[in-house]
Amino acid sequence: MKTFILSLFFAVQCMTAEKEFVVGTTSGYAPYVSLDAEGRYEGFDIDFAEALAKKLNRKLVILDLGSMPGLMLGLKKNKVDALIWAISITAERSQKMEMVYYQGEKVTEMPFLFWKKVPEGIRSIDDLKNCVVSVEAGSFQEGVLKKYPDVVLKQVEKITDGIMEIRFGKSQAAMTDPSLIAELTTKYPDLKVIRLPLKPEDASMGNGICIKKESQLAQEVKAATEQLIAEGKVAELEKKWKLGG
């Protein structure tokens, strides 16, 4: 009888144990994801992931995978259930994985950063011919620049590394996400910004949660995310972290 009761106890425990929602992300991308003074994760994406996990009735587990290539590899190898890191929704990415929209507007132009002065005559990305442009490896911005063979693309791990590149003359420009401009220019007052148009096929449709294709979880995440948007939670977090709508 004692053995039966113990078996029953552990069976109930297994049934009632909260299922995990493992989210891949990486720090150093404020205001989406960064570390506070105590080394804890914070930011828009962290707050959103917590709200999403609650909707899914799951326990949130954050797994830092270091960089965009690391994130993509983690998803491919099933180390995580989803990626939440302000990843732009593009046609190319949508062919490889499910991308559930959760924040941001369509992007038709991208900001380029220069140190103290924007060179004259820069009106399009083509005008950056032979310029060294720093960009985060695996990012939406890198994908865009790869279509301009006359631009010398230099991979960096973080956008802050790209800023150091232009500050010390190792790159002429850096390309980054529009939502980061306000914080970066506040932190680095010598930055000068110019926004250059994208080709229609390179436009981003906002930020998406990345999940493997043909996953039941994708439908659950989509439904929960739509609820969070409808309830005003996403708008609330955008206001908290000073992000555009």
N, C-alpha and C positions, 0 to 999 in steps of 0.2 A: 504493500500500500504506500509506504514511504517513497519507494522508487517511482511509483506511478504519479504521486503528488509532485515530486521534483520534476519529472518529465513534463507534466502538465504546466508547471510554473514556467519552465524554460520555453515551452511552446508559446505560451501567452506572451512572454517577454519578447520573443522573436516577432510575433504578430503585431505587437504594439510599438516596437522600436521604430523611431522616426527614420524614414528613408533620407539618404543624403542627396544634396544637389551640389555636385562638384563643379565649381566655376573656375575656369582658367583666366588669369589676368596677369598684369605685371605693373609694378609701381613706377614712379617717375613720369607720370602722365597727368599731372594735376591740370584741371580740377576733377578729372575723371577718376584717377587712381593715384594715390601717393601714400606715404607713411607719415604718421604724426610724430610728435616728439618722443613718444613711448614706443615707437616702432610698430604701431598698429595701422592696419589698412584703413584709409578713409577716402571719401570722394563721391561724386555723383554715382559712378558705376557700382561702388560698394553699397551705398544706400539702396540703389535700385535692385541690386542682386538680393539684398536682404528682404526687400518688399516682395520680390518675385518668389523667393523660396518660401516665404510665408503663405503666399497665395497657392503655391503648389503643395503645401503641407509637408515640406521637406526641411531638413537641417542644412543650412548653407555651409559649404566648405570651400575656402578660397585657396587656390593653388597657383603660386607665382611661377610662371614659366619663362620669365626673363626677357623675352623679346617676341616680336611678331612671328619669326620663323619657329620659335619654340612653342608658341601658342598653337600654330597650325599643326605642328607635329604632334602636340599633345592631344588635340582633337582627333587626329587621324589614328593615333595609337590607343584611343579610348581611355586616356588618363583622366579626362574630364568629360562632364556631360555637356557643357556649353562653354563658349567664350564670350565674355563681356568686357570689352576694352575699347569702346568708341570706334569699332571697326566699320568702315564705310561700306555701304551696300553698293556693289557694282555688278554689272551683268556677268562679268567673268567669274567673280566669286560665287554668285548665285547659281552658277552651273555646277559648282563643285560641292556646295553645302547649302543647307537651309539657312536663310538669313531673315530672322524675325525682326521687323522694324520696331524700335522702341523710343528713338529720340533723334532730333535734328531735322533740318530741312534739306531740300535738294541743293547740292553745291554745283555751281556752274563756273566758278572761278576759285583760284587758290592763292593764298598769300605767300609771297617770297620775302625773306628777311635779308637785310643788308646791314652792315655796321656803319653807322653814322651818316651814310649818304647812299642814295640810289643812283646808279650810273644813268646818264642821260640816254634817251633813245630806247628805253626798255618799254615796249608796248605789248609784247606777246612772249610766250615761252621760246619761240624761235629766235627772238632777239638775244637770248642767252647763249648763243652759239659759242663754243669753246670755253664757256665759263664752267668752273667747278662748282657744283651745287650739292650741298650735303642734304641727305634725306634718310629717314629711318628705314632700316632694312626690313623688307617685307610689307611696308606700309602702302596705303592707297597712293600716296604721293610718289613712291618709288615706281609703282606700276605706270603712272602717268609719264614720268620722266623717261622711262625706258623706250617710249615711243618717239623720243627726240634724240636720235643718234649723235647729233652735233653738240648736245649738252653733255658735259663730263659729269657723270653721276658718281657721287662719293657716299658710300653707305656709312651710317653711324648707328649706334645702338639706341641713343636717346636724342630728342631734339635739343636738349641742353648741350650735348656734345657737338651738335651742329652749330650752335651759337658760339661755342668756343672756337670752332673751325673758322668762322667768318671773323670773329674778334681778332684772332691772331694771324689772319691772312692766308690760312691754308685752303680756304674755300672762298669764292666770291659771294655766294648766296646760300641760303638754306630754305627749304620748303617745308611747310607744316600745315596742321589742321586749322581752319578758321577759328574754331572755338577756343584755341589756346592763345590767340593774339593778345587779348586784353591782359592776361596774367603775365605773359612773356614781356610785353613792352613796359609793364609796370616794374617788373623785376630788373629788366635791362633797358634803361631809358635811352641808350645809344642805338637801339635797334630802329631801323627804318623799314617800313612795310609798303610793298606794292602788290596789288591783286591783279593777277593775269588770268584771262579767260581760258577755259577748258574747251576742248572739242566736245560736241554734243555726246559722242559715244563714251566720253570719259567722265561724264557727270556722275556724281554720287547721289543716291536716293535717301540719304540720312544714315544713321548708325543702326547696325543690326546685331542681334544675338546669333552667334554661329553655332549650329547644331548639325550633326551628321545627317545626311539625306535619308529619307525613308525611316525616320525615327518617330515612334509614337510620342516621345517626349516633345518633339517639335510642335505638335498640335496642342499639347497641354500648355507649353510655354506661350504659344501664340494667343491662346484664349486668355491666359492669365495676364499677359502683357496688355492686351486690348482692354481688359478690365481696369488695370492700373492707369492707363491713359484716360479712359472714360471717367474714372473717379477723381481725376485731377492730381494723382500722386506724382506723375512724371513732371507736370508743370510746377508742383510744389518743390520738387528736388532741383529743378532747373533754377528756380528762384533762390533756393538755399545756396547753390554752388555757382551762382551768377553766370549761367549758361543761357545762350539764346534759345528761342523756341524751336 
